[in-house]
Every structure is written in C-alpha cells, then in structure tokens.
Amino acid sequence: MPTISRRSFIQASSAAAAAYAVAGSAHAAAGDRVRHAVIGVGGQGGNHVKAFASMEHCELVAIADVDAERREQVAKLISDKATVKQYEDFRELLKDESIQSVSIATPDHWHTPVALAALKAGKHVYVEKPCCHNMKEGVLLAAAQKKTGLCVQHGTQFRSTQAAREGIQQLRDGVIGTVRMAKAINHQFRGPIGRKPDSEPPAGLNYDMWLGPAPVRPFSENRFKYNWHWHWDYGTGDIGNDGVHQIDVARWGLGVGLPKAVGASGGQLFYNDDHETPDTQVVTYEYDNCYLLYEMRLWTDYLLEGHDNGVVYYGDKGTLEIGRNGTTIKLIDKEPQKIEGGADLAANVRNFLDAVKEKDPSKLNAPISEGVLSSQLSLLGNVATRVGRKLTLDIDKVECINDDEANKLFSREYRKGYELVEV
Ligand SMILES: NC(=O)c1ccc[n+]([C@@H]2O[C@H](COP(=O)([O-])OP(=O)(O)OC[C@H]3O[C@@H](n4cnc5c(N)ncnc54)[C@H](O)[C@@H]3O)[C@@H](O)[C@H]2O)c1
C-alpha cells in the first residue's frame, strides 16, 4: 500500500491548493491513469485514499476536507513520489479541469450536494452510502447521472464482492426455490456516546462548511467525528449506516425497487444519551410478491441466524445467507455449502475505475440507480419510524399517499449558500 510522507505534505495556507509528493512505481503511464480526488478524508475517506492510490490505473491528485487535522492525518498515508493537492473547499477542487473523478466520504448530509456539484463539473463520482440524506436528493442524483451519462458508483461494496455475486447468481438460478421473504439483519454492539456539552469548534475546522446545508447550531463533539451518524440533521442512524449494506443486498437478491408500503417501529430502548436515532428498529417493506424485513439491535454482540450483519433469503427449498464472511446455502436435509469472502472495497473501487476508463456507466457493479433505491429504503424506514405509522407510496411520484407529515421529511430546507446545484 503506498504511503505519503508527512514531510512532503505541504499544508496550504488557505483554502488554496498545495503540492505534495506522489507514489506509484507500480503505476501505469500517466496518460493511462484516471486522475482522481477524495473529498472528505476522515475514517472512510482515509480508506478511499489508500484504495485509490493503490490502483495501477489511478493517480490520486487531490484531497479536500474542511478539517485541517484530517488533511494532516491523511498526509501520512501518501508516499514521497506523489503530487497531491489539498483543499479546504471542495468547490475549489472541482474547478481543476484535469481531475476526472472524485470520491465522496463526507458525512451523509453532504453526499448529494457534493455529488451534484461534481457531476455539474463533469467529474465521474464514487459516492459513499447512503448517497442521499432525504428521498428527494435521491431522485435528483439519479436524474443527474442520467442527464450527464457520467459514471456514478455507490459505496455499497457487497455488489463487487465475489461471494455475494455468486450467492445472488445461485438465488437467481433457483437454488432455494421460490423466495418470498428476505431479512436484512443489523445486529451488533455499539456503545453509548454519553452526554457532552456544546463547545468551541476545534482550531483548523471550517465548522460553517461542515454544517453546510444543515441549520446552524453550536459545535458538539457528540455531533462531530463519526457521532454525527446519530443526529438527524447530518446522519441517517444505523439503518443508513450499516443497515443500508444489508438492505441493498436483500433488495438486489429479491430484484425489487421501491415498496408499495412501509411499516416501521423503533426507538431508544438501550441508549440514554445524546443519540437522536434509534438503537432498536424493525421495518417491513411490502411488495406484490414478497416482503423485505429489516431488524436492528445495537445492543447485542451475539450472532443471529449465524450473522452479526447479513441477509437471509427464505425459499421454499431452503435458505441462502449473505454475510460479512461469505455466502451459505442451506437446503433441507443437505449439508450447508459455503462460499468464503467478505465485503471488498478495493474491488468496488477497481470496478469504478475500469468503468471510468471506458466512460461506460453500464460497467458499474453498484450503479447509482441501485444505490439511490437502497438508500431510499433506509430513509423510508426512518420516516415511518419517526411519524409512527405505516406509509403507502406513490412509487412513480416518490411520495406518500395522503401523508403531509411524512412527505415533509422527504426533503429538507437548505441553508443559504449551501443550496443544491442544478445539473
Ligand atoms: N462503504 C462502507 O463500508 C463505509 C464504511 C465507513 C463509512 N462509510 C461512509 O463514509 C462516510 C464518512 O464516514 P466516516 O466514518 O469517515 O466519517 P468521519 O466523520 O470520520 O469523516 C467525515 C469527513 O468528512 C469531512 N467533511 C465534512 N464536511 C465536509 C465538506 N463539506 N467537504 C469536505 N470534507 C468534509 C470531515 O471533516 C471528516 O474528515 C459516511 O457517509 C459513511 O456512511 C462507508
């Protein structure tokens, strides 16, 4: 894995770019490489930096983050031979016409705003899950991809995982017979975050831009690094965090899109802290011929049906399970069959770069048209949980029938200066 030395990472004095040295003896000739930038270089953005920089047909040329500390940390990952520019403001990065693609690993509330701006600037996009923070953003993002014809890959990397792909093929071939139900399981232990008072934002953080479209409020550590996941203004709870992976796989196997109805219930049965989002949630998605169920418990660290996080498809001849350790087929009265292999970020990144090189979105394993649907299912689970009743959908209009309160949660107010760009 290439590294970038701190020594050669020259910090820009303002939002402007600075150069640092690049990696890549194993890399292809410059003209054959996709010039790529990563926007949001926290936990997962650091993984993007490593994954993209390690691909022979990619040249990592820039990063953007509103937090100087995060830019500084990522500098440790890049080697002496690279030339990578760093930006505080991604809008400045997008002005560089030589950049062909960007990946987005900001908090959820920034995914669609950055993706739309990148598409407008003519960049191919790899966007982390969930690609949208509300239902309407998903509609706009899918439409923008269609209009521009650019490659937009979703960070649901199970779609590029060999064991999952083989499992889905077996499902399609009818190995477990007729499938009428799939269960997406998100079953793990996530400790409480406690209560923290508001405080001054850290030096080097552009907090206004971190908030972006969200309403202005004082800084809190409990709404910052990673913990933003648990606050509605920025995150989508764990159904949009880990849950969206399992929902995506379940929906993929069932071959369904938006449901006709969604029933949900959830709350905080375990946390008594600054969390806004549930620690316990059950959602039922109704289709004409099948059901998709979602179960979430964030206070258990034992397995359920063999999985912490995974999907079980129920057929009339047996079950097929796709989890973080591979695929298992269990037919009645037969020994289980196992296909080993976990979720594969590198494979999803490689597939994205291959599609970008060929300028062919049809080559993507996790195209945004699918990513939007899976993200919307997570969001629908949250909306139904928050209004406390079953939603009936007008699928063509992507709205609830006769439910103004729920429809209000299908979009948000964008703070002045941080409105969505039109593509
Ligand atoms: N595909 C996966 O398996 C996977 C795994 C982990 C995280 N993720 C996703 O990655 C995203 C980031 O998660 P994380 O855990 O890295 O969060 P994080 O809080 O560690 O990092 C987010 C980074 O984005 C930066 N940021 C915020 N606003 C920005 C802006 N306007 N422009 C540029 N940078 C900005 C923050 O300063 C921070 O460095 C989330 O959406 C999460 O769901 C995906």
The ligand as an SDF file (V2000), in Angstrom:
LIG
                    3D

 44 48  0  0  0  0  0  0  0  0999 V2000
  -18.8110    1.7330    2.4900 N   0  0  0  0  0  0  0  0  0  0  0  0
  -18.5030    1.4830    3.7470 C   0  0  0  0  0  0  0  0  0  0  0  0
  -18.3870    0.3470    4.1840 O   0  0  0  0  0  0  0  0  0  0  0  0
  -18.3110    2.6350    4.6890 C   0  0  0  0  0  0  0  0  0  0  0  0
  -17.5930    2.4570    5.8770 C   0  0  0  0  0  0  0  0  0  0  0  0
  -17.4450    3.5680    6.7230 C   0  0  0  0  0  0  0  0  0  0  0  0
  -18.0250    4.7770    6.3910 C   0  0  0  0  0  0  0  0  0  0  0  0
  -18.7350    4.9080    5.2280 N   0  0  0  0  0  0  0  0  0  0  0  0
  -19.3650    6.1950    4.8780 C   0  0  0  0  0  0  0  0  0  0  0  0
  -18.3580    7.1720    4.6980 O   0  0  0  0  0  0  0  0  0  0  0  0
  -18.8380    8.4460    5.1060 C   0  0  0  0  0  0  0  0  0  0  0  0
  -17.8400    9.0820    6.0650 C   0  0  0  0  0  0  0  0  0  0  0  0
  -17.8390    8.3360    7.2700 O   0  0  0  0  0  0  0  0  0  0  0  0
  -16.6260    8.4260    8.2940 P   0  0  0  0  0  0  0  0  0  0  0  0
  -16.8030    7.3660    9.2700 O   0  0  0  0  0  0  0  0  0  0  0  0
  -15.3600    8.5150    7.5170 O   0  0  0  0  0  0  0  0  0  0  0  0
  -16.9340    9.8410    8.9760 O   0  0  0  0  0  0  0  0  0  0  0  0
  -15.8820   10.8710    9.5860 P   0  0  0  0  0  0  0  0  0  0  0  0
  -16.6220   11.7890   10.4460 O   0  0  0  0  0  0  0  0  0  0  0  0
  -14.7210   10.1080   10.1550 O   0  0  0  0  0  0  0  0  0  0  0  0
  -15.3060   11.6250    8.3020 O   0  0  0  0  0  0  0  0  0  0  0  0
  -16.0300   12.5680    7.5440 C   0  0  0  0  0  0  0  0  0  0  0  0
  -15.0160   13.5790    6.9940 C   0  0  0  0  0  0  0  0  0  0  0  0
  -15.6960   14.4780    6.1140 O   0  0  0  0  0  0  0  0  0  0  0  0
  -15.1800   15.7920    6.3810 C   0  0  0  0  0  0  0  0  0  0  0  0
  -16.1420   16.7960    5.8850 N   0  0  0  0  0  0  0  0  0  0  0  0
  -17.2860   17.2380    6.4520 C   0  0  0  0  0  0  0  0  0  0  0  0
  -17.8810   18.1440    5.6570 N   0  0  0  0  0  0  0  0  0  0  0  0
  -17.0780   18.2770    4.5670 C   0  0  0  0  0  0  0  0  0  0  0  0
  -17.1410   19.0620    3.3860 C   0  0  0  0  0  0  0  0  0  0  0  0
  -18.1480   19.9170    3.1700 N   0  0  0  0  0  0  0  0  0  0  0  0
  -16.1420   18.9720    2.4830 N   0  0  0  0  0  0  0  0  0  0  0  0
  -15.0670   18.1390    2.7100 C   0  0  0  0  0  0  0  0  0  0  0  0
  -14.9660   17.3540    3.8000 N   0  0  0  0  0  0  0  0  0  0  0  0
  -15.9650   17.4180    4.7060 C   0  0  0  0  0  0  0  0  0  0  0  0
  -14.9690   15.8120    7.8770 C   0  0  0  0  0  0  0  0  0  0  0  0
  -14.1200   16.8450    8.2850 O   0  0  0  0  0  0  0  0  0  0  0  0
  -14.3770   14.4210    8.0940 C   0  0  0  0  0  0  0  0  0  0  0  0
  -12.9740   14.4150    7.9460 O   0  0  0  0  0  0  0  0  0  0  0  0
  -20.2120    8.2210    5.7330 C   0  0  0  0  0  0  0  0  0  0  0  0
  -21.2260    8.6170    4.8600 O   0  0  0  0  0  0  0  0  0  0  0  0
  -20.2650    6.7390    5.9820 C   0  0  0  0  0  0  0  0  0  0  0  0
  -21.5750    6.2220    5.8820 O   0  0  0  0  0  0  0  0  0  0  0  0
  -18.8440    3.8780    4.3800 C   0  0  0  0  0  0  0  0  0  0  0  0
  1  2  1  0
  2  3  2  0
  2  4  1  0
  4  5  1  0
  4 44  2  0
  5  6  2  0
  6  7  1  0
  7  8  2  0
  8  9  1  0
  8 44  1  0
  9 10  1  0
  9 42  1  0
 10 11  1  0
 11 12  1  0
 11 40  1  0
 12 13  1  0
 13 14  1  0
 14 15  2  0
 14 16  1  0
 14 17  1  0
 17 18  1  0
 18 19  2  0
 18 20  1  0
 18 21  1  0
 21 22  1  0
 22 23  1  0
 23 24  1  0
 23 38  1  0
 24 25  1  0
 25 26  1  0
 25 36  1  0
 26 27  1  0
 26 35  1  0
 27 28  2  0
 28 29  1  0
 29 30  1  0
 29 35  2  0
 30 31  1  0
 30 32  2  0
 32 33  1  0
 33 34  2  0
 34 35  1  0
 36 37  1  0
 36 38  1  0
 38 39  1  0
 40 41  1  0
 40 42  1  0
 42 43  1  0
M  CHG  2   8   1  16  -1
M  END
$$$$
